[in-house]
Amino acid sequence: MNGPALRPGLRVVKGLSEEGARRLVEERRANGPFASVENLRRRTGVRVRDLRRLAAGDAFRSMGLDRQQALWQIRAVRDDALPLFDALEDGAPGADATPSAAIRAIDLRESLARLPKVSETRKTIDDYNATGLSLRAHPVQFLRERLDRLGVSPASVIRDEARSPDGKEAIVAGLVLCRQRPATASGIVFITLEDETGVVNLIVRPKVFERFRAVARLSGLLLAHARVERRGEVIHLQVSRMESLDGQLAGLAAQSRDFH
């Protein structure tokens, strides 16, 4: 494949319109990779809202733009007129570029160079908020030292029977992937947590659920005290109490799939 292209996986970018995604896919298939934000805008005519969603999803990295740089470029774009990035189209002002276009190109490059650095934690959180996942890291990874001090076991330790035998008391923490309360389960709620090493499955009985209702229903990042239950290859954690860790990763808007 020649030239830069959008990252694959447009379908997971939250908020991207179906029409915008269709235009992007069709144009790229017909005429090849996009060379720049402006090149993409001119060829597809997608709305600014979709450009911002793509930038928030870090989809312009293969063009040499990280999320922050792409959002900075797109801030000048309007739906009622194409943005004036002509001098950037080929990476430098061309012979036919007007002086004002050349000046704008230089100003834009200097502005991008002055943007403050973004931490890996912030980048990962932004990935999750935009797409629900990240190829960089897992949010819980950035809390691991703190969780270790609290005695929290990673999912990998819970899976290890030698370290987490049946009946052992354990503390676990992770992003809430889903909550389920089947009609046939007598009020029991099942919660799946994910950390950087895997997933664990919690069993929350009605009395415990009612005691910690707000935490159990609303937390995106959850810590649970529980007892390990092993039945062959099946491992569950019988929860005794829970607390929210949402404040530990500021800005994370993780959303679980809930089936009550």
Secondary structure, 3 states (H helix, E strand, C coil): CCCCCCCCCHHHCCCCCHHHHHHHHHHHHHHCCCCCHHHHHHHHCCCHHHHHHHHHCCCCHHHCCCHHHHHHHHCCCECCECCCCHHHCCCCCCCCCCHHHHHHHHHHHHHHHHCCCCCHHHHHHHHHHHHCCCCCCCHHHHHHHHHHHCCECCHHHHHCCCCCCCCCEEEEEEEEEEEECCCCCCCCEEEEEEECCEEEEEEECHHHHHHCHHHHHHCCEEEEEEEEEEECCEEEEEEEEEEECHHHCCCCCCCCEEEC
